[in-house]
Amino acid sequence: MGSVGTALLELRTAQKSAKGVSLYSRYVNRPVGRYLAAGSHAVGLTPNQVTLVSAVFSFAAVAGVALGEPSWWQGVAVWAGLAAGFAFDSADGQLARLRGSGSAAGEWLDHVVDCAKITALHAAVLIAFYRHPGHFGVTDDAWLLVPLGFQFAAVVTFFGGLLTEKLTPRPAPGAPSAPSRLRAVALLPVDHGIFCLVFLLLGAGPGFRWAYTALGAVSALFLAAFLTKWFRELSAVRR
């Protein structure tokens, strides 16, 4: 354990590359996660415990979507839970680097929680559409396919990106290239932090449905682009 200030100073030099990271994650989620990591270090939490804290916030929000009555207040509570869970998700890795205690088991736990969160969140939206069709303007059962399609795109993107990272050889040591700001802006529509914001519209009924559907369509387009890019990159890798 140590002071929050000392931990923050050490964390400034223990950050992952910003390459391939959206503006939200770079300038909002990671900095918030840095403070949470420093605070967690000060009270003696382990990275795995921080991962579980992230899971508690995230799955409480998921339960709120599936079981709660849609309203503006519910939307604020769900967004707050998801945003907090996402920030703690950033904090666990930063805490592991700060403590020098990263492990395969910790990384496994982090990814399993992330995958479960993504899968459960879209399933919760489907349940909400089914339970409250009048509120969301779900006049046809075909709308229930939207969360399934969004879930498919999100899970395949998550798994494809993770597998690509594992199969891509590590670059030779050298000066890191500056991250592209244009790419960081372009990735905003598929950033989890931006996705969390759509739940602020739960009280808007059909407004939420259309905003969620629009993000789902964008997610599908990004999935096609990502799969093409990743396949081309890995085609040049010899194992």
Accessible surface in RSA format (square Angstrom, percent):
REM  Atomic radii and reference values for relative SASA: ProtOr
REM  Chains: A
REM  Algorithm: Lee & Richards
REM  Probe-radius: 1.40
REM  Slices: 20
REM RES _ NUM      All-atoms   Total-Side   Main-Chain    Non-polar    All polar
REM                ABS   REL    ABS   REL    ABS   REL    ABS   REL    ABS   REL
RES MET A   1   175.39  90.8 105.38  69.7  70.01 166.7  92.84  78.9  82.56 109.4
RES GLY A   2    35.26  43.5   0.00   N/A  35.26  43.5  30.58  83.9   4.68  10.5
RES SER A   3    64.10  54.2  48.76  65.1  15.33  35.3  52.43 111.7  11.66  16.3
RES VAL A   4    62.77  41.3  59.40  53.8   3.37   8.1  59.40  51.6   3.37   9.1
RES GLY A   5    41.36  51.0   0.00   N/A  41.36  51.0  34.91  95.8   6.44  14.4
RES THR A   6    72.42  51.5  69.86  70.8   2.56   6.1  43.38  58.3  29.04  43.9
RES ALA A   7     2.23   2.0   0.21   0.3   2.02   4.6   1.87   2.6   0.36   0.9
RES LEU A   8    24.70  13.8  24.70  17.7   0.00   0.0  24.70  17.3   0.00   0.0
RES LEU A   9   123.56  68.8 115.85  82.9   7.70  19.4 116.23  81.6   7.32  19.7
RES GLU A  10    86.91  49.9  79.28  60.0   7.63  18.2  36.50  70.6  50.41  41.2
RES LEU A  11     0.00   0.0   0.00   0.0   0.00   0.0   0.00   0.0   0.00   0.0
RES ARG A  12   140.59  59.0 117.32  59.8  23.27  55.4  40.30  55.1 100.29  60.8
RES THR A  13   124.66  88.7  88.00  89.2  36.66  87.4  77.25 103.8  47.41  71.7
RES ALA A  14    25.09  23.1  15.97  24.6   9.12  20.7  25.09  35.3   0.00   0.0
RES GLN A  15    59.30  33.2  30.50  22.3  28.81  68.6  28.09  59.8  31.21  23.7
RES LYS A  16   124.21  60.6 109.16  67.0  15.05  35.8  63.06  56.8  61.15  65.1
RES SER A  17    74.90  63.3  50.46  67.3  24.44  56.3  52.07 110.9  22.83  32.0
RES ALA A  18    22.85  21.0  17.50  27.0   5.34  12.2  17.50  24.6   5.34  14.2
RES LYS A  19   143.40  70.0 126.61  77.7  16.79  40.0  75.94  68.4  67.46  71.9
RES GLY A  20    36.89  45.5   0.00   N/A  36.89  45.5  10.23  28.1  26.66  59.7
RES VAL A  21    23.02  15.1  19.13  17.3   3.90   9.4  22.21  19.3   0.81   2.2
RES SER A  22     5.29   4.5   1.96   2.6   3.32   7.7   1.96   4.2   3.32   4.7
RES LEU A  23    37.24  20.7  36.13  25.9   1.11   2.8  36.30  25.5   0.94   2.5
RES TYR A  24    37.46  17.5  33.03  18.8   4.43  11.5  24.55  18.4  12.91  15.9
RES SER A  25    15.74  13.3  15.74  21.0   0.00   0.0   8.18  17.4   7.56  10.6
RES ARG A  26    36.84  15.5  28.49  14.5   8.35  19.9  18.92  25.9  17.91  10.9
RES TYR A  27   116.84  54.6  97.24  55.3  19.61  51.0  83.94  63.1  32.90  40.6
RES VAL A  28    65.63  43.2  62.87  56.9   2.76   6.7  65.63  57.0   0.00   0.0
RES ASN A  29     7.87   5.4   7.13   6.9   0.75   1.8   0.75   1.8   7.13   6.9
RES ARG A  30    41.28  17.3  41.28  21.0   0.00   0.0  13.84  18.9  27.44  16.6
RES PRO A  31    32.35  23.6  32.22  29.4   0.14   0.5  32.35  26.7   0.00   0.0
RES VAL A  32    69.15  45.5  67.00  60.7   2.15   5.2  69.04  60.0   0.11   0.3
RES GLY A  33     0.00   0.0   0.00   N/A   0.00   0.0   0.00   0.0   0.00   0.0
RES ARG A  34    37.08  15.6  37.08  18.9   0.00   0.0   0.50   0.7  36.58  22.2
RES TYR A  35   127.30  59.4 120.92  68.8   6.38  16.6  83.79  63.0  43.51  53.6
RES LEU A  36    50.16  27.9  46.51  33.3   3.65   9.2  49.11  34.5   1.05   2.8
RES ALA A  37     0.00   0.0   0.00   0.0   0.00   0.0   0.00   0.0   0.00   0.0
RES ALA A  38     0.00   0.0   0.00   0.0   0.00   0.0   0.00   0.0   0.00   0.0
RES GLY A  39    25.11  31.0   0.00   N/A  25.11  31.0  24.06  66.0   1.05   2.3
RES SER A  40     6.62   5.6   3.47   4.6   3.15   7.3   1.56   3.3   5.06   7.1
RES HIS A  41    35.13  19.2  34.63  24.1   0.49   1.3  18.10  18.7  17.03  19.8
RES ALA A  42    27.10  24.9  13.79  21.3  13.31  30.3  13.83  19.5  13.28  35.2
RES VAL A  43   103.68  68.2  77.50  70.2  26.18  63.1  82.15  71.4  21.53  58.4
RES GLY A  44    31.84  39.3   0.00   N/A  31.84  39.3  10.23  28.1  21.61  48.4
RES LEU A  45    55.00  30.6  55.00  39.3   0.00   0.0  55.00  38.6   0.00   0.0
RES THR A  46    47.70  33.9  47.70  48.4   0.00   0.0  43.99  59.1   3.71   5.6
RES PRO A  47    19.17  14.0  19.10  17.4   0.07   0.3  19.17  15.8   0.00   0.0
RES ASN A  48    61.24  42.2  60.80  58.8   0.43   1.0  15.21  36.6  46.03  44.5
RES GLN A  49    82.69  46.2  80.76  59.0   1.94   4.6  24.53  52.2  58.16  44.1
RES VAL A  50     0.00   0.0   0.00   0.0   0.00   0.0   0.00   0.0   0.00   0.0
RES THR A  51     3.83   2.7   3.83   3.9   0.00   0.0   1.17   1.6   2.66   4.0
RES LEU A  52    94.11  52.4  93.36  66.8   0.75   1.9  93.74  65.8   0.37   1.0
RES VAL A  53    46.27  30.4  44.50  40.3   1.77   4.3  46.09  40.0   0.18   0.5
RES SER A  54     3.06   2.6   3.06   4.1   0.00   0.0   0.71   1.5   2.35   3.3
RES ALA A  55    14.23  13.1  13.83  21.3   0.40   0.9  14.07  19.8   0.16   0.4
RES VAL A  56   104.87  69.0  97.58  88.3   7.29  17.6 103.57  90.0   1.30   3.5
RES PHE A  57    80.10  40.1  79.01  48.9   1.09   2.8  80.05  48.5   0.05   0.1
RES SER A  58     0.53   0.4   0.53   0.7   0.00   0.0   0.06   0.1   0.46   0.7
RES PHE A  59    68.08  34.1  62.94  39.0   5.14  13.4  63.31  38.4   4.77  13.6
RES ALA A  60    65.60  60.3  45.60  70.4  20.00  45.5  54.47  76.7  11.14  29.5
RES ALA A  61     5.49   5.0   0.00   0.0   5.49  12.5   5.18   7.3   0.31   0.8
RES VAL A  62    14.21   9.4  14.21  12.9   0.00   0.0  14.21  12.3   0.00   0.0
RES ALA A  63    42.44  39.0  37.28  57.5   5.17  11.8  41.82  58.9   0.62   1.7
RES GLY A  64    23.83  29.4   0.00   N/A  23.83  29.4  23.69  65.0   0.13   0.3
RES VAL A  65     2.45   1.6   0.48   0.4   1.97   4.7   0.54   0.5   1.90   5.2
RES ALA A  66     9.57   8.8   9.57  14.8   0.00   0.0   9.57  13.5   0.00   0.0
RES LEU A  67   129.33  72.0 112.83  80.7  16.50  41.5 113.11  79.4  16.22  43.7
RES GLY A  68    22.30  27.5   0.00   N/A  22.30  27.5  21.43  58.8   0.88   2.0
RES GLU A  69   118.62  68.1 110.21  83.4   8.41  20.0  63.62 123.1  55.00  44.9
RES PRO A  70    21.28  15.5   7.26   6.6  14.01  50.9   7.26   6.0  14.01  87.1
RES SER A  71    44.33  37.5  40.04  53.4   4.29   9.9  36.19  77.1   8.14  11.4
RES TRP A  72   142.40  57.1 140.86  68.2   1.53   3.6 119.09  63.5  23.31  37.8
RES TRP A  73   211.34  84.8 207.65 100.5   3.69   8.7 177.99  94.9  33.34  54.1
RES GLN A  74    23.56  13.2  17.10  12.5   6.46  15.4  20.90  44.5   2.66   2.0
RES GLY A  75     0.00   0.0   0.00   N/A   0.00   0.0   0.00   0.0   0.00   0.0
RES VAL A  76    68.95  45.4  68.95  62.4   0.00   0.0  68.95  59.9   0.00   0.0
RES ALA A  77    65.61  60.3  50.48  77.9  15.13  34.4  57.45  80.9   8.16  21.6
RES VAL A  78     3.25   2.1   2.36   2.1   0.89   2.2   3.23   2.8   0.02   0.1
RES TRP A  79    79.86  32.0  79.86  38.7   0.00   0.0  79.04  42.1   0.82   1.3
RES ALA A  80    44.70  41.1  39.71  61.3   4.98  11.3  41.73  58.8   2.97   7.9
RES GLY A  81    11.56  14.3   0.00   N/A  11.56  14.3  11.11  30.5   0.45   1.0
RES LEU A  82     0.42   0.2   0.03   0.0   0.39   1.0   0.12   0.1   0.30   0.8
RES ALA A  83    19.19  17.6  14.78  22.8   4.41  10.0  15.97  22.5   3.22   8.5
RES ALA A  84    27.19  25.0  19.63  30.3   7.56  17.2  26.62  37.5   0.58   1.5
RES GLY A  85     0.00   0.0   0.00   N/A   0.00   0.0   0.00   0.0   0.00   0.0
RES PHE A  86    26.16  13.1  26.09  16.2   0.08   0.2  26.09  15.8   0.08   0.2
RES ALA A  87     6.19   5.7   6.19   9.6   0.00   0.0   6.19   8.7   0.00   0.0
RES PHE A  88    30.16  15.1  30.16  18.7   0.00   0.0  30.16  18.3   0.00   0.0
RES ASP A  89    24.18  16.9  18.20  18.1   5.98  14.1   0.32   0.7  23.86  23.8
RES SER A  90    23.28  19.7   8.51  11.4  14.76  34.0  16.19  34.5   7.08   9.9
RES ALA A  91     0.00   0.0   0.00   0.0   0.00   0.0   0.00   0.0   0.00   0.0
RES ASP A  92     6.37   4.5   5.59   5.6   0.78   1.8   4.37  10.3   2.00   2.0
RES GLY A  93    27.12  33.4   0.00   N/A  27.12  33.4  26.66  73.2   0.46   1.0
RES GLN A  94     2.59   1.4   2.59   1.9   0.00   0.0   2.48   5.3   0.11   0.1
RES LEU A  95     0.00   0.0   0.00   0.0   0.00   0.0   0.00   0.0   0.00   0.0
RES ALA A  96    13.99  12.9  13.54  20.9   0.45   1.0  13.62  19.2   0.37   1.0
RES ARG A  97    90.81  38.1  67.00  34.2  23.81  56.7  56.03  76.6  34.79  21.1
RES LEU A  98    26.24  14.6   3.64   2.6  22.60  56.8   5.89   4.1  20.35  54.8
RES ARG A  99    96.05  40.3  62.34  31.8  33.71  80.3  16.26  22.2  79.79  48.4
RES GLY A 100    69.25  85.4   0.00   N/A  69.25  85.4  34.36  94.3  34.89  78.1
RES SER A 101    48.98  41.4  27.92  37.3  21.06  48.5  36.38  77.5  12.60  17.7
RES GLY A 102    61.47  75.8   0.00   N/A  61.47  75.8  28.06  77.0  33.41  74.8
RES SER A 103    61.94  52.3  42.52  56.7  19.42  44.7  43.96  93.6  17.98  25.2
RES ALA A 104    86.87  79.9  69.42 107.1  17.45  39.7  74.36 104.7  12.51  33.1
RES ALA A 105    67.47  62.0  56.81  87.7  10.66  24.2  62.99  88.7   4.48  11.9
RES GLY A 106    14.42  17.8   0.00   N/A  14.42  17.8  11.35  31.2   3.07   6.9
RES GLU A 107    76.78  44.1  68.65  51.9   8.12  19.3  31.09  60.1  45.68  37.3
RES TRP A 108   164.32  65.9 157.86  76.4   6.45  15.2 139.74  74.5  24.58  39.9
RES LEU A 109    38.34  21.4  38.34  27.4   0.00   0.0  38.34  26.9   0.00   0.0
RES ASP A 110    29.26  20.5  29.26  29.1   0.00   0.0   5.13  12.1  24.13  24.1
RES HIS A 111    43.76  23.9  43.02  29.9   0.74   1.9  41.67  42.9   2.09   2.4
RES VAL A 112    66.03  43.4  61.79  55.9   4.24  10.2  65.17  56.6   0.86   2.3
RES VAL A 113    16.61  10.9  15.41  14.0   1.20   2.9  16.61  14.4   0.00   0.0
RES ASP A 114    17.22  12.1  17.22  17.1   0.00   0.0   4.73  11.1  12.48  12.5
RES CYS A 115    43.85  33.2  43.61  48.6   0.23   0.6   9.71  24.6  34.14  36.8
RES ALA A 116    43.31  39.8  33.32  51.4   9.98  22.7  41.54  58.5   1.77   4.7
RES LYS A 117     8.83   4.3   8.83   5.4   0.00   0.0   3.98   3.6   4.85   5.2
RES ILE A 118    28.20  16.0  26.52  19.8   1.67   4.0  28.20  20.3   0.00   0.0
RES THR A 119    54.65  38.9  54.65  55.4   0.00   0.0  48.63  65.3   6.01   9.1
RES ALA A 120    27.94  25.7  21.44  33.1   6.51  14.8  26.64  37.5   1.30   3.4
RES LEU A 121     0.92   0.5   0.92   0.7   0.00   0.0   0.92   0.6   0.00   0.0
RES HIS A 122     4.62   2.5   4.10   2.8   0.52   1.3   0.45   0.5   4.17   4.9
RES ALA A 123    39.18  36.0  35.41  54.7   3.77   8.6  38.83  54.7   0.36   0.9
RES ALA A 124     1.77   1.6   0.76   1.2   1.01   2.3   1.49   2.1   0.28   0.7
RES VAL A 125     0.20   0.1   0.09   0.1   0.11   0.3   0.20   0.2   0.00   0.0
RES LEU A 126    41.34  23.0  41.34  29.6   0.00   0.0  41.34  29.0   0.00   0.0
RES ILE A 127    70.60  40.2  69.76  52.0   0.83   2.0  70.60  50.8   0.00   0.0
RES ALA A 128     2.99   2.7   2.99   4.6   0.00   0.0   2.99   4.2   0.00   0.0
RES PHE A 129     0.32   0.2   0.00   0.0   0.32   0.8   0.00   0.0   0.32   0.9
RES TYR A 130   156.97  73.3 142.98  81.3  14.00  36.4  97.50  73.3  59.47  73.3
RES ARG A 131   100.12  42.0  71.84  36.6  28.28  67.3  29.58  40.4  70.54  42.8
RES HIS A 132    26.62  14.6  21.83  15.2   4.80  12.3  12.69  13.1  13.94  16.2
RES PRO A 133    59.81  43.6  58.50  53.3   1.31   4.8  58.78  48.5   1.03   6.4
RES GLY A 134    70.30  86.7   0.00   N/A  70.30  86.7  45.69 125.4  24.61  55.1
RES HIS A 135    63.74  34.8  44.51  30.9  19.23  49.2  33.77  34.8  29.96  34.9
RES PHE A 136     0.26   0.1   0.26   0.2   0.00   0.0   0.26   0.2   0.00   0.0
RES GLY A 137    17.96  22.2   0.00   N/A  17.96  22.2  15.33  42.1   2.63   5.9
RES VAL A 138    16.24  10.7   5.31   4.8  10.93  26.3   5.38   4.7  10.86  29.5
RES THR A 139   128.17  91.2  88.59  89.8  39.59  94.3  75.05 100.8  53.12  80.3
RES ASP A 140    82.01  57.4  74.93  74.6   7.08  16.7  23.07  54.3  58.94  58.8
RES ASP A 141   115.03  80.6 106.95 106.5   8.08  19.1  29.89  70.4  85.14  84.9
RES ALA A 142    58.38  53.7  47.45  73.2  10.94  24.9  52.12  73.4   6.26  16.6
RES TRP A 143    47.22  18.9  45.38  22.0   1.83   4.3  32.36  17.3  14.85  24.1
RES LEU A 144    33.25  18.5  33.25  23.8   0.00   0.0  33.25  23.4   0.00   0.0
RES LEU A 145   115.37  64.2 110.68  79.2   4.68  11.8 110.68  77.7   4.68  12.6
RES VAL A 146    34.55  22.7  26.28  23.8   8.27  19.9  33.15  28.8   1.41   3.8
RES PRO A 147     0.77   0.6   0.42   0.4   0.35   1.3   0.59   0.5   0.17   1.1
RES LEU A 148    87.21  48.6  82.27  58.9   4.94  12.4  82.58  58.0   4.62  12.4
RES GLY A 149    40.21  49.6   0.00   N/A  40.21  49.6  34.90  95.8   5.31  11.9
RES PHE A 150    16.91   8.5  12.45   7.7   4.46  11.6  14.44   8.8   2.48   7.1
RES GLN A 151    34.81  19.5  34.81  25.4   0.00   0.0   3.64   7.7  31.17  23.6
RES PHE A 152   131.09  65.6 124.39  77.0   6.70  17.4 130.89  79.4   0.20   0.6
RES ALA A 153     2.35   2.2   2.35   3.6   0.00   0.0   2.35   3.3   0.00   0.0
RES ALA A 154    18.56  17.1  11.86  18.3   6.71  15.3  16.16  22.8   2.41   6.4
RES VAL A 155    41.00  27.0  40.36  36.5   0.64   1.6  41.00  35.6   0.00   0.0
RES VAL A 156    43.46  28.6  41.90  37.9   1.56   3.8  43.46  37.8   0.00   0.0
RES THR A 157    33.14  23.6  31.33  31.8   1.82   4.3  30.01  40.3   3.13   4.7
RES PHE A 158    47.20  23.6  36.35  22.5  10.86  28.3  44.98  27.3   2.22   6.4
RES PHE A 159   119.70  59.9 119.70  74.1   0.00   0.0 119.70  72.6   0.00   0.0
RES GLY A 160    12.07  14.9   0.00   N/A  12.07  14.9  11.68  32.1   0.39   0.9
RES GLY A 161    22.44  27.7   0.00   N/A  22.44  27.7  16.70  45.8   5.74  12.9
RES LEU A 162    40.86  22.8  36.32  26.0   4.54  11.4  38.57  27.1   2.29   6.2
RES LEU A 163    78.20  43.5  76.02  54.4   2.18   5.5  77.86  54.7   0.34   0.9
RES THR A 164    13.68   9.7  13.41  13.6   0.27   0.6   9.34  12.5   4.34   6.6
RES GLU A 165   119.60  68.7 102.11  77.3  17.48  41.6  41.37  80.0  78.22  63.9
RES LYS A 166   114.88  56.0  86.06  52.8  28.82  68.6  62.97  56.7  51.92  55.3
RES LEU A 167    56.09  31.2  54.54  39.0   1.54   3.9  54.91  38.6   1.18   3.2
RES THR A 168    59.85  42.6  50.87  51.6   8.98  21.4  49.36  66.3  10.49  15.9
RES PRO A 169    84.48  61.6  65.11  59.3  19.37  70.4  76.80  63.4   7.68  47.7
RES ARG A 170   224.59  94.3 198.79 101.3  25.80  61.4  72.49  99.1 152.10  92.2
RES PRO A 171   121.95  88.9  98.73  90.0  23.22  84.4 109.21  90.2  12.74  79.2
RES ALA A 172    90.01  82.8  61.18  94.4  28.83  65.6  67.17  94.6  22.85  60.5
RES PRO A 173   138.93 101.3 105.18  95.9  33.75 122.7 116.77  96.4  22.16 137.7
RES GLY A 174    63.99  78.9   0.00   N/A  63.99  78.9  37.97 104.2  26.02  58.3
RES ALA A 175   104.74  96.3  64.97 100.3  39.77  90.5  71.18 100.2  33.56  88.9
RES PRO A 176   121.36  88.4  92.81  84.6  28.55 103.8 103.25  85.2  18.11 112.6
RES SER A 177    77.55  65.5  56.74  75.7  20.82  48.0  52.70 112.2  24.86  34.8
RES ALA A 178    93.91  86.3  62.98  97.2  30.93  70.4  68.70  96.8  25.21  66.8
RES PRO A 179    52.61  38.3  37.30  34.0  15.31  55.7  38.59  31.9  14.01  87.1
RES SER A 180    57.13  48.3  41.49  55.4  15.64  36.0  38.06  81.0  19.08  26.7
RES ARG A 181   140.65  59.1 135.25  68.9   5.40  12.9  61.59  84.2  79.06  47.9
RES LEU A 182   145.51  81.0 139.05  99.5   6.46  16.2 142.24  99.9   3.27   8.8
RES ARG A 183    86.79  36.4  82.52  42.1   4.27  10.2  34.96  47.8  51.83  31.4
RES ALA A 184     0.82   0.8   0.15   0.2   0.67   1.5   0.62   0.9   0.20   0.5
RES VAL A 185    67.05  44.1  63.82  57.8   3.23   7.8  63.82  55.5   3.23   8.8
RES ALA A 186    51.84  47.7  39.27  60.6  12.57  28.6  50.35  70.9   1.48   3.9
RES LEU A 187    17.29   9.6  16.86  12.1   0.43   1.1  16.86  11.8   0.43   1.1
RES LEU A 188    45.81  25.5  45.81  32.8   0.00   0.0  45.81  32.2   0.00   0.0
RES PRO A 189    47.87  34.9  39.43  35.9   8.45  30.7  42.49  35.1   5.39  33.5
RES VAL A 190    50.00  32.9  17.65  16.0  32.34  77.9  24.72  21.5  25.28  68.6
RES ASP A 191    12.84   9.0   5.62   5.6   7.23  17.1   7.52  17.7   5.32   5.3
RES HIS A 192    35.12  19.2  27.02  18.8   8.10  20.7  22.28  23.0  12.83  14.9
RES GLY A 193     0.91   1.1   0.00   N/A   0.91   1.1   0.66   1.8   0.25   0.6
RES ILE A 194    44.92  25.6  43.33  32.3   1.58   3.8  43.33  31.2   1.58   4.3
RES PHE A 195    17.19   8.6  17.19  10.6   0.00   0.0  17.19  10.4   0.00   0.0
RES CYS A 196     0.71   0.5   0.71   0.8   0.00   0.0   0.71   1.8   0.00   0.0
RES LEU A 197    71.52  39.8  67.25  48.1   4.27  10.7  67.35  47.3   4.17  11.2
RES VAL A 198    10.14   6.7   4.48   4.1   5.66  13.6   9.66   8.4   0.48   1.3
RES PHE A 199     0.00   0.0   0.00   0.0   0.00   0.0   0.00   0.0   0.00   0.0
RES LEU A 200    58.44  32.5  55.69  39.8   2.74   6.9  55.69  39.1   2.74   7.4
RES LEU A 201    65.22  36.3  65.22  46.7   0.00   0.0  65.22  45.8   0.00   0.0
RES LEU A 202     1.59   0.9   1.59   1.1   0.00   0.0   1.59   1.1   0.00   0.0
RES GLY A 203    15.26  18.8   0.00   N/A  15.26  18.8   0.70   1.9  14.57  32.6
RES ALA A 204    34.61  31.8  14.53  22.4  20.08  45.7  21.61  30.4  13.00  34.4
RES GLY A 205     1.63   2.0   0.00   N/A   1.63   2.0   1.63   4.5   0.00   0.0
RES PRO A 206    59.22  43.2  59.22  54.0   0.00   0.0  59.22  48.9   0.00   0.0
RES GLY A 207    33.17  40.9   0.00   N/A  33.17  40.9  27.26  74.8   5.91  13.2
RES PHE A 208     0.76   0.4   0.76   0.5   0.00   0.0   0.76   0.5   0.00   0.0
RES ARG A 209    17.18   7.2  17.18   8.8   0.00   0.0   0.00   0.0  17.18  10.4
RES TRP A 210   145.00  58.2 142.36  68.9   2.64   6.2 127.13  67.8  17.87  29.0
RES ALA A 211    28.41  26.1  18.49  28.5   9.92  22.6  26.90  37.9   1.52   4.0
RES TYR A 212     0.00   0.0   0.00   0.0   0.00   0.0   0.00   0.0   0.00   0.0
RES THR A 213    30.95  22.0  29.93  30.3   1.02   2.4  29.93  40.2   1.02   1.5
RES ALA A 214    56.57  52.0  47.70  73.6   8.88  20.2  55.96  78.8   0.62   1.6
RES LEU A 215    31.68  17.6  30.74  22.0   0.94   2.4  30.83  21.7   0.84   2.3
RES GLY A 216     8.63  10.6   0.00   N/A   8.63  10.6   5.45  15.0   3.17   7.1
RES ALA A 217    57.25  52.6  46.11  71.2  11.14  25.4  54.34  76.5   2.91   7.7
RES VAL A 218    46.74  30.8  46.74  42.3   0.00   0.0  46.74  40.6   0.00   0.0
RES SER A 219    11.08   9.4  10.47  14.0   0.61   1.4   3.03   6.4   8.05  11.3
RES ALA A 220    50.24  46.2  44.04  68.0   6.20  14.1  44.37  62.5   5.87  15.5
RES LEU A 221   130.31  72.6 123.74  88.5   6.58  16.5 124.60  87.5   5.72  15.4
RES PHE A 222    42.60  21.3  40.94  25.4   1.67   4.3  42.57  25.8   0.03   0.1
RES LEU A 223    14.02   7.8  14.02  10.0   0.00   0.0  14.02   9.8   0.00   0.0
RES ALA A 224    59.75  54.9  52.01  80.3   7.74  17.6  58.00  81.7   1.75   4.6
RES ALA A 225    59.44  54.7  46.28  71.4  13.17  30.0  55.05  77.5   4.39  11.6
RES PHE A 226    24.25  12.1  24.25  15.0   0.00   0.0  24.25  14.7   0.00   0.0
RES LEU A 227    78.02  43.5  74.18  53.1   3.84   9.7  74.75  52.5   3.28   8.8
RES THR A 228    65.35  46.5  57.90  58.7   7.45  17.8  38.43  51.6  26.92  40.7
RES LYS A 229    80.17  39.1  74.90  46.0   5.27  12.5  62.29  56.1  17.88  19.0
RES TRP A 230    34.42  13.8  34.42  16.7   0.00   0.0  19.58  10.4  14.83  24.1
RES PHE A 231   149.14  74.6 145.35  90.0   3.79   9.9 148.37  90.0   0.77   2.2
RES ARG A 232   173.93  73.0 162.07  82.6  11.86  28.2  54.76  74.8 119.17  72.2
RES GLU A 233    77.08  44.3  64.01  48.4  13.07  31.1  42.37  82.0  34.71  28.3
RES LEU A 234    44.55  24.8  35.16  25.2   9.38  23.6  35.41  24.9   9.14  24.6
RES SER A 235    57.98  49.0  37.44  50.0  20.54  47.3  41.54  88.5  16.44  23.0
RES ALA A 236    82.22  75.6  53.65  82.8  28.58  65.0  60.25  84.9  21.97  58.2
RES VAL A 237    32.61  21.5  17.20  15.6  15.41  37.1  21.16  18.4  11.46  31.1
RES ARG A 238   197.96  83.1 168.51  85.9  29.44  70.1  84.42 115.4 113.54  68.8
RES ARG A 239   220.16  92.4 135.58  69.1  84.57 201.4  94.78 129.5 125.37  76.0
END  Absolute sums over single chains surface
CHAIN  1 A    12572.2      10191.2       2381.1       9147.1       3425.1
END  Absolute sums over all chains
TOTAL         12572.2      10191.2       2381.1       9147.1       3425.1
